[in-house]
Amino acid sequence: MDFSYTEEDEMVRQTAREFVKKYVLPKRDKISYGNKIPDDIIKAAADAGFIGFNVSERYGGAGGSISQMSIIIEELARGDVSMALPVYVLLLNGWPFMLEKYGSEEAKDEILPSIIKGKTFFGIGSTEPSGGSDVMSEKSKALRINDNKWSLSGEKVYISGVREALNLPGGGGFLTLFRTGDPALGSKSFTTFAFMLKDVNGVINDKISPTVFNNIAREGLSTGGFAFNDIELDDKYRVGEIGKGFHIIMEGFNVARIYVAAACNGAASEAIDMGIEHLRTRNLFGQPLGKQEGLQFELSEMYAKLQSSRLLTQKAAWTLDRVYRNKENVPMADQNLSVSMAKMTAPPTAHEIITKVMVWHGALAYTKDTPLGAAQGGVMSYFIGAEGGINIMKLIIARELLGKEFLSYKSG
């Protein structure tokens, strides 16, 4: 068993660290509190190859691995601990990756190159007003008009990137889940579409009513929603076979959850480094805080938890690389267990570490003179729900260990 990274992996990490030092750290506060990620940072991320890193070279991507993208996300989150930039980048990897795998050639040729140039946003549109975790109860519908057209009606909420999809020059949209069959079909009643609020030519669909919410944190990346009624969509924007949408969304969530875990680990790593520096340099009662045995114990425990979380994330990324790069037949249960353990562990671990380091800093941590408050709010988004809440991860793990018959619900 080899826990070391390859030379190529380390080059990827160094590139990401240099990017953070040059572009992110000088504008950390602007990203955290400025209601948008600066345009020059998005352009630089695209130029560096971070956007669409997992997409193949045919469309302008790097064809990079899940493990390498996890490294990039972790380093970006060390720079932007508010999570806005790392989440922006992770969305523009996991979901374009699904579009490439399952989308039509026409849709891929139209959308993917613009995403990779940094001109177009593409995320996930699943959650509805009735809830996000209970995907089987979603109500947005797509009715087939003929072989080439669909009529779409419904509403999506708590969606990351609505403002960005409307404001970027090449627009943006979402891999969006719609009910296309009888609910009695269970999971087979759903189909996914590439649903663009604004197309790559900059034309906004005026039949869509968007909303942007006021986040308590992660202000650099928007959260919003969009309602729509009887919108016609060409069949070329259907992603995957009819009735396979639920499973495509779940597959995409497995990729995205690894990246979310990596981002939480990155923010926690930055926080613990700040904590170590504070314990070394802050003098109280005539000696450094770090000489307090109680704080030493806390540091030791937090560091061990962080490294455990990083190892779980590294294993999950390695597991999916076996599937997508090595073409191994890895049992779905093994994939789900690895991913869910990483996502279950990283957000609460990061939140605990950041909160502990804030306590070490005292009153200073309650100001915007440190990034710790922005970090605490940023990771909370992934503690309470985004990309699957903590309790959903526990249900997935229990399902794989006990069997579906032990759960109070069935996915069909």
C-alpha positions as CSV (number, residue, x, y, z in Angstrom):
1,M,0.0,0.0,0.0
2,D,1.5,3.3,-1.1
3,F,0.2,6.6,0.4
4,S,2.5,8.8,-1.6
5,Y,1.5,11.0,-4.5
6,T,3.0,10.7,-7.9
7,E,5.4,13.3,-9.3
8,E,2.6,14.4,-11.6
9,D,0.2,14.8,-8.6
10,E,2.8,16.9,-6.8
11,M,3.2,19.1,-9.9
12,V,-0.5,19.6,-9.9
13,R,-0.5,20.6,-6.2
14,Q,2.4,23.0,-6.8
15,T,0.6,24.7,-9.7
16,A,-2.5,25.1,-7.6
17,R,-0.5,26.6,-4.7
18,E,1.2,29.1,-7.0
19,F,-2.2,30.0,-8.4
20,V,-3.5,30.6,-4.9
21,K,-0.6,32.7,-3.9
22,K,-0.7,34.9,-7.1
23,Y,-4.5,35.3,-7.6
24,V,-6.5,34.2,-4.5
25,L,-4.8,35.4,-1.4
26,P,-4.5,39.0,-2.5
27,K,-8.3,39.1,-3.0
28,R,-9.4,36.7,-0.2
29,D,-11.6,39.3,1.5
30,K,-13.1,40.4,-1.8
31,I,-14.1,36.8,-2.6
32,S,-15.5,36.2,0.9
33,Y,-17.5,39.4,1.2
34,G,-17.8,40.9,-2.3
35,N,-20.9,39.0,-3.6
36,K,-18.9,37.6,-6.6
37,I,-15.7,36.0,-7.5
38,P,-13.6,38.6,-9.4
39,D,-13.7,38.0,-13.2
40,D,-10.0,38.0,-13.5
41,I,-9.8,35.0,-11.0
42,I,-12.3,33.0,-13.0
43,K,-10.4,33.7,-16.2
44,A,-7.1,32.8,-14.6
45,A,-8.6,29.5,-13.3
46,A,-9.8,28.7,-16.8
47,D,-6.4,29.6,-18.2
48,A,-4.7,27.4,-15.6
49,G,-6.9,24.4,-16.7
50,F,-8.8,24.1,-13.5
51,I,-12.2,24.6,-15.0
52,G,-13.2,21.4,-16.9
53,F,-10.1,19.7,-15.7
54,N,-11.9,16.3,-15.8
55,V,-13.3,16.9,-19.3
56,S,-11.3,15.3,-22.1
57,E,-8.9,17.1,-24.4
58,R,-11.4,16.8,-27.3
59,Y,-13.4,19.7,-25.7
60,G,-10.4,21.6,-24.4
61,G,-10.1,20.0,-21.0
62,A,-7.1,18.2,-19.4
63,G,-8.6,14.8,-19.0
64,G,-7.3,14.9,-15.5
65,S,-8.1,12.4,-12.7
66,I,-10.5,12.7,-9.8
67,S,-7.5,12.5,-7.4
68,Q,-5.7,15.3,-9.1
69,M,-8.9,17.5,-9.2
70,S,-9.3,16.8,-5.5
71,I,-5.8,18.1,-4.9
72,I,-6.6,21.3,-6.8
73,I,-9.8,21.8,-4.9
74,E,-8.1,21.3,-1.6
75,E,-5.5,23.9,-2.4
76,L,-8.0,26.4,-3.7
77,A,-9.9,26.0,-0.4
78,R,-6.8,26.8,1.6
79,G,-6.7,30.1,-0.2
80,D,-10.4,30.9,-0.3
81,V,-11.7,29.4,2.9
82,S,-15.1,30.9,2.3
83,M,-15.5,28.1,-0.2
84,A,-16.8,30.2,-3.0
85,L,-14.0,29.6,-5.5
86,P,-13.4,26.0,-4.7
87,V,-17.1,25.2,-5.0
88,Y,-17.3,27.2,-8.3
89,V,-14.5,25.1,-9.7
90,L,-15.8,21.8,-8.4
91,L,-19.2,22.4,-9.9
92,L,-17.5,23.2,-13.2
93,N,-15.8,19.8,-13.1
94,G,-18.2,17.3,-11.7
95,W,-21.3,18.2,-13.7
96,P,-19.6,18.9,-17.1
97,F,-18.0,15.5,-16.6
98,M,-21.5,14.0,-16.5
99,L,-22.5,16.0,-19.5
100,E,-19.6,14.6,-21.4
101,K,-20.3,11.1,-20.4
102,Y,-24.0,11.1,-21.1
103,G,-24.9,14.1,-23.3
104,S,-25.6,14.3,-27.0
105,E,-22.7,15.2,-29.3
106,E,-24.6,18.4,-30.3
107,A,-25.0,19.5,-26.7
108,K,-21.4,18.7,-25.8
109,D,-19.9,20.5,-28.8
110,E,-22.0,23.5,-28.0
111,I,-21.6,23.8,-24.2
112,L,-18.4,22.1,-23.1
113,P,-15.8,24.3,-24.9
114,S,-17.4,27.4,-23.6
115,I,-17.4,26.1,-20.0
116,I,-13.7,25.2,-20.2
117,K,-12.9,28.7,-21.5
118,G,-14.5,30.1,-18.4
119,K,-17.3,31.8,-20.3
120,T,-20.2,29.5,-19.3
121,F,-21.4,28.2,-15.9
122,F,-22.7,24.6,-15.5
123,G,-23.9,23.2,-12.2
124,I,-26.5,20.9,-10.7
125,G,-30.3,21.6,-10.5
126,S,-32.0,19.1,-8.4
127,T,-33.4,20.6,-5.2
128,E,-37.1,21.8,-5.2
129,P,-39.2,23.7,-2.7
130,S,-40.5,20.4,-1.3
131,G,-36.9,19.4,-0.4
132,G,-33.6,18.2,-1.8
133,S,-32.8,15.0,0.0
134,D,-36.1,13.2,-1.0
135,V,-35.3,13.2,-4.8
136,M,-38.0,10.7,-5.5
137,S,-40.7,13.3,-4.6
138,E,-39.5,15.9,-7.0
139,K,-42.3,17.4,-9.1
140,S,-40.7,19.3,-12.1
141,K,-42.0,17.7,-15.3
142,A,-40.8,17.2,-18.8
143,L,-43.5,16.2,-21.3
144,R,-42.5,14.9,-24.7
145,I,-44.1,16.9,-27.5
146,N,-42.6,15.0,-30.4
147,D,-39.3,13.2,-31.2
148,N,-37.4,16.5,-31.1
149,K,-39.1,18.6,-28.4
150,W,-40.0,18.6,-24.7
151,S,-42.2,20.9,-22.6
152,L,-40.7,21.7,-19.2
153,S,-42.5,23.1,-16.1
154,G,-41.5,23.3,-12.5
155,E,-39.3,25.1,-10.0
156,K,-35.8,24.5,-8.5
157,V,-34.4,26.2,-5.4
158,Y,-31.2,26.4,-3.4
159,I,-29.2,26.0,-6.5
160,S,-25.5,27.2,-6.6
161,G,-24.6,29.5,-9.4
162,V,-27.9,31.1,-10.6
163,R,-26.4,34.6,-10.6
164,E,-23.3,33.4,-12.4
165,A,-25.3,31.5,-15.1
166,L,-27.1,34.8,-15.9
167,N,-24.1,37.1,-15.7
168,L,-21.3,35.2,-17.5
169,P,-20.9,36.2,-21.2
170,G,-21.5,32.6,-22.3
171,G,-24.4,32.2,-19.9
172,G,-25.0,29.0,-18.0
173,G,-27.3,26.3,-16.9
174,F,-27.6,23.1,-14.9
175,L,-27.8,19.4,-15.2
176,T,-31.5,19.3,-14.2
177,L,-33.7,16.5,-13.1
178,F,-37.2,16.1,-14.4
179,R,-40.0,13.6,-14.0
180,T,-40.8,12.1,-17.4
181,G,-42.8,9.0,-16.4
182,D,-45.4,7.6,-14.0
183,P,-44.3,7.9,-10.4
184,A,-45.1,4.2,-10.1
185,L,-41.9,3.6,-12.1
186,G,-39.9,4.9,-9.1
187,S,-36.4,6.0,-10.0
188,K,-37.1,5.1,-13.7
189,S,-39.5,8.0,-13.9
190,F,-36.8,10.6,-14.1
191,T,-34.7,12.0,-17.0
192,T,-31.9,14.6,-16.9
193,F,-31.5,17.6,-19.2
194,A,-28.9,20.4,-19.8
195,F,-31.2,23.3,-18.9
196,M,-29.7,26.6,-19.8
197,L,-30.9,29.8,-18.2
198,K,-28.8,31.8,-20.7
199,D,-27.3,30.1,-23.8
200,V,-23.7,30.2,-24.8
201,N,-24.5,33.0,-27.2
202,G,-25.7,35.2,-24.3
203,V,-29.4,34.9,-25.0
204,I,-31.5,34.7,-21.7
205,N,-34.6,32.6,-21.7
206,D,-37.2,35.1,-20.7
207,K,-39.7,32.4,-19.7
208,I,-37.5,31.5,-16.7
209,S,-38.1,33.5,-13.5
210,P,-34.8,33.4,-11.5
211,T,-34.3,34.3,-7.8
212,V,-31.1,34.9,-5.9
213,F,-31.1,34.3,-2.1
214,N,-29.1,36.1,0.6
215,N,-26.5,33.7,1.9
216,I,-25.2,34.0,5.4
217,A,-21.8,33.1,4.1
218,R,-20.0,31.9,1.0
219,E,-21.0,35.2,-0.5
220,G,-18.8,35.0,-3.6
221,L,-20.9,32.3,-5.1
222,S,-24.7,32.8,-5.4
223,T,-27.5,30.5,-4.2
224,G,-30.8,30.9,-6.0
225,G,-33.6,29.3,-7.8
226,F,-35.6,29.4,-11.0
227,A,-39.3,28.8,-11.9
228,F,-40.5,28.0,-15.4
229,N,-43.7,26.9,-17.2
230,D,-44.2,25.2,-20.5
231,I,-40.7,25.9,-21.8
232,E,-39.8,24.0,-25.0
233,L,-36.5,22.3,-25.1
234,D,-34.8,20.5,-27.9
235,D,-34.2,16.7,-27.4
236,K,-30.5,17.3,-28.0
237,Y,-30.3,18.7,-24.5
238,R,-31.5,15.5,-22.9
239,V,-28.6,14.0,-21.0
240,G,-28.7,10.2,-21.0
241,E,-31.5,7.8,-21.8
242,I,-35.1,8.5,-20.8
243,G,-35.7,7.0,-17.3
244,K,-32.0,7.0,-16.4
245,G,-31.9,10.5,-14.9
246,F,-32.0,9.6,-11.2
247,H,-29.0,7.3,-11.6
248,I,-27.0,9.9,-13.6
249,I,-27.6,12.5,-10.9
250,M,-26.6,10.0,-8.2
251,E,-23.4,9.2,-10.2
252,G,-22.6,12.9,-10.5
253,F,-23.2,13.4,-6.8
254,N,-20.5,10.8,-6.0
255,V,-18.0,12.8,-7.9
256,A,-19.1,16.1,-6.5
257,R,-19.1,14.8,-2.9
258,I,-15.4,13.9,-3.1
259,Y,-14.7,17.4,-4.3
260,V,-16.8,18.9,-1.5
261,A,-14.9,16.8,1.1
262,A,-11.6,18.0,-0.4
263,A,-12.7,21.6,-0.2
264,C,-13.7,21.2,3.5
265,N,-10.3,19.5,4.2
266,G,-8.5,22.5,2.5
267,A,-10.3,25.1,4.6
268,A,-9.6,23.0,7.8
269,S,-6.0,22.7,6.9
270,E,-5.6,26.5,6.5
271,A,-7.4,27.0,9.8
272,I,-5.2,24.5,11.7
273,D,-2.1,26.2,10.3
274,M,-3.4,29.5,11.5
275,G,-4.1,27.9,14.9
276,I,-0.6,26.5,15.1
277,E,0.9,29.9,14.3
278,H,-1.3,31.5,16.9
279,L,-0.4,29.0,19.6
280,R,3.3,29.6,18.9
281,T,3.2,33.4,18.8
282,R,0.4,34.6,21.1
283,N,1.7,35.2,24.6
284,L,-0.6,35.1,27.6
285,F,0.3,34.9,31.3
286,G,3.9,35.4,30.4
287,Q,4.2,32.4,28.0
288,P,3.1,31.3,24.5
289,L,-0.4,29.8,24.4
290,G,1.0,26.7,22.9
291,K,2.6,25.8,26.3
292,Q,-0.9,25.2,27.7
293,E,-1.3,21.4,27.9
294,G,-5.0,21.6,27.3
295,L,-4.5,23.4,24.0
296,Q,-1.8,21.0,23.0
297,F,-4.3,18.1,23.5
298,E,-6.9,19.9,21.4
299,L,-4.4,20.5,18.6
300,S,-3.4,16.9,18.6
301,E,-6.9,15.7,18.4
302,M,-7.9,18.1,15.7
303,Y,-4.8,17.3,13.6
304,A,-5.5,13.6,13.8
305,K,-9.2,14.1,12.8
306,L,-8.1,16.2,9.8
307,Q,-5.6,13.7,8.6
308,S,-8.2,10.9,8.9
309,S,-10.7,13.0,6.9
310,R,-8.0,13.6,4.2
311,L,-7.3,9.9,3.9
312,L,-11.0,9.0,3.5
313,T,-11.2,11.6,0.7
314,Q,-8.0,10.4,-0.9
315,K,-9.4,6.8,-0.9
316,A,-12.7,7.9,-2.3
317,A,-11.0,9.7,-5.2
318,W,-8.7,6.7,-5.8
319,T,-11.8,4.5,-5.9
320,L,-13.5,6.5,-8.6
321,D,-10.3,6.8,-10.6
322,R,-10.3,3.0,-10.7
323,V,-13.8,3.3,-12.3
324,Y,-13.2,6.2,-14.7
325,R,-9.5,6.0,-15.6
326,N,-8.6,2.3,-15.1
327,K,-12.1,1.0,-16.3
328,E,-12.2,-1.4,-13.4
329,N,-15.5,-3.0,-12.4
330,V,-15.7,-1.6,-8.9
331,P,-18.9,-2.7,-7.1
332,M,-21.3,0.3,-6.7
333,A,-21.5,-0.5,-2.9
334,D,-17.8,0.1,-2.6
335,Q,-18.0,3.4,-4.5
336,N,-21.0,4.6,-2.4
337,L,-19.3,3.6,0.9
338,S,-16.0,5.3,0.1
339,V,-17.7,8.5,-1.1
340,S,-20.3,8.7,1.6
341,M,-17.7,8.2,4.4
342,A,-15.6,11.0,3.0
343,K,-18.6,13.4,2.7
344,M,-20.0,12.4,6.1
345,T,-16.7,13.1,7.8
346,A,-15.1,16.2,6.1
347,P,-17.7,18.9,6.7
348,P,-18.3,18.4,10.4
349,T,-14.6,17.8,11.0
350,A,-13.7,21.1,9.2
351,H,-16.4,22.9,11.2
352,E,-15.1,21.6,14.5
353,I,-11.5,22.5,13.6
354,I,-12.4,26.0,12.5
355,T,-14.6,26.6,15.5
356,K,-11.8,25.4,17.8
357,V,-9.2,27.6,16.2
358,M,-11.7,30.6,16.5
359,V,-11.9,30.0,20.2
360,W,-8.1,29.9,20.4
361,H,-8.0,33.3,18.7
362,G,-10.5,34.8,21.1
363,A,-12.3,38.1,20.2
364,L,-10.1,38.6,17.1
365,A,-11.9,35.6,15.5
366,Y,-15.2,37.4,15.8
367,T,-14.0,40.1,13.3
368,K,-13.3,40.1,9.6
369,D,-9.7,40.7,10.4
370,T,-9.2,36.9,10.2
371,P,-10.8,34.6,7.5
372,L,-12.0,32.2,10.2
373,G,-15.6,33.4,10.3
374,A,-15.9,33.1,6.5
375,A,-14.4,29.6,6.7
376,Q,-16.9,28.5,9.4
377,G,-19.9,29.8,7.4
378,G,-18.5,28.3,4.2
379,V,-18.1,24.7,5.4
380,M,-21.5,24.9,7.2
381,S,-23.2,24.9,3.8
382,Y,-21.8,21.3,3.3
383,F,-22.5,20.3,6.8
384,I,-26.3,21.0,6.6
385,G,-27.1,19.9,3.1
386,A,-25.4,20.8,-0.1
387,E,-24.5,17.7,-2.3
388,G,-26.2,15.6,0.3
389,G,-26.6,16.2,4.1
390,I,-24.7,14.4,6.7
391,N,-27.6,12.2,7.7
392,I,-28.2,11.3,4.1
393,M,-24.6,10.0,4.0
394,K,-25.3,7.9,7.1
395,L,-28.4,6.5,5.4
396,I,-26.3,5.5,2.3
397,I,-23.7,3.9,4.4
398,A,-26.3,1.9,6.4
399,R,-28.0,0.9,3.1
400,E,-24.8,-0.6,1.7
401,L,-24.0,-2.4,5.0
402,L,-27.5,-3.7,5.9
403,G,-29.3,-3.8,2.6
404,K,-32.2,-1.7,1.2
405,E,-34.7,-3.8,3.1
406,F,-33.6,-2.2,6.3
407,L,-34.4,1.4,5.2
408,S,-37.6,3.2,5.7
409,Y,-37.7,4.3,2.0
410,K,-36.8,2.7,-1.4
411,S,-35.4,4.5,-4.4
412,G,-37.0,2.1,-6.9
